[in-house]
């Protein structure tokens, strides 16, 4: 048996002995409390009197009944009306023999009886009344101590230790985050060969903070580090430190680092560190438990001795709320950004998740990557899995490109709602609305090409949608491209008003998206003639909901609203003008979509060019 196993066994034996001692002490205390309660409340309703007082009461005739029990006389009195009471209220010790009592009560009219109780039954009753509650208490206490790891178990770390073979994940299983992998590989190499770095004077970074949106693979990277490092790996969530009792979280931090020092070299991974690492702020009152936990974590990260090789990994999607003292060099020396993957990263992620999937020759990962711009790794894994499920559903032996493209729609906009049947009028409105989007997109040279148009309702609320796939991934948008996006977004509402001389609620999401783009042009991108290059808005949660807040006064905020309304009206007019000038194309494609319900981008462009050619022939006959 190894020294480590020996130490663990001794520690377990010590914990068991401590638990047994605690159970015995608490059981004795509980038994004493039970005896006190029993003594205090047993017979609390009776009053003991002297034998002389008893004989006086017999002569007065205030007693209705006497019962002899356990060497005592139980006296049932008469009430004010002279009626016998149902319960005894006084007791008196029996003096002499029962013959003398018979003589005293003779000819008095007092009812007299005797109750005999077995000594064994009395003793058994007393034992049962004490033992059963005591056993229940001991059982409950034993369960609590086992679950908490002892009386001080609340203060012990809940970190889960892993070794290389248990995670089953290596850097080969992580794709699309090459820069993050490179930074972490350097740390793993340091853990494997510390002497190589120490020879040149380099020191191991004490901590690395993984930052990025949900689903980008922060926890997966940490598991890969565990798989590559081949050293003990402690994993815990930030919320597991914090309890209702002040001081418990700090004690758990101490216990975690004590365990880690014994296993040095090792890695500690704290997921969602923002649960304990929020900025300490006394303006609105603080959380003493959380702040004590943070203070202890700061002290432990500073207090490593040179003999301990401990690497701290932490993950969060809210770096802006973390305490500055936690982020400074010497604690978290590296901030590793795990952002949404680019097209190259998405292709690699799709390939990794498709390794165990049977694919046919039609699968094109680049086309899928273009159709999933902005999608995180967890969604891409879901798309591959949904594609495999669809292939089985349609009876195929391998997954095709058609299955994967349909899976993209399922993940992003939901499944088709086959039970929702639109009326003919609603179908026409939705058809013109979607064709309005697609037609204005095709008429603008700075817009993305149309891949698909459908008026089949989806489970996420869409009655129809236009799927656009860029020809290449872009990282910058020009002003004309943003304006084209807004005009295309408003074109659905413009088509409704142009054709039906009325509008519906179907443009809600389009208006929201158009307003968001226009406000960003004004407040963040410096694309407003009124405000120029002035920054008027900042991000609050970059990696979560990307919520923005204004950094200007109320008067300026009002001007921003007016400028936003002006630009939206201008772009809406432009959308109506484009549709009015191409009304014949709008009508023909809408009729075709009503008949087919779903058409591809190629079919859309074929009708578009056909109508344009017919228009040119009429304008210029041969």
Secondary structure, DSSP 8 states (H G I E B T S, - for coil): --HHHHHHHHHHHHHHHHHHHHHHHHHHHHHHHHHHHHHHHTTTT-EEE-HHHHHHHHHHT-EEEEEEETTEEEEEEB-TTS-B-SS--EEEE--S-HHHHHHHHTTS--EEEEE---HHHHHHHHHHHHHHHHHHHHHHHHHHHHHHTSTTGGGS---EEE-HHHH---GGG--S-HHHHHHHHHHHHHHH-HHHHHTTT----SEEEEE--TTSSHHHHHHHHHHHH-SEEEEEEGGGT--SSTTHHHHHHHHHHHHHHHT-SEEEEEESTHHHHB----TT---HHHHHHHHHHHHHHH---TT--EEEEEEES-GGGB-HHHHSTTTS-EEEE-----HHHHHHHHHHHTTTS-B-TT--HHHHHHHTTT--HHHHHHHHHHHHHHHHHTT-SSB-HHHHHHHHHHHHH--B-TT----HHHHHHHHHHHHHHHHHHHH-TTS--EEEEE---BTTS-S-EEEE--SS--S---HHHHHHHHHHHHHHHHHHHHHHSS--GGGHHHHHHHHHHHHHHHHTS--BTTTBT---EEES-TTTT--EEE-S-HHHHHHHHHHHHHHHHHHHHHHHHHHHHTHHHHHHHHHHHHHHSEEEHHHHHHHHHHHHHHHHHHHT--
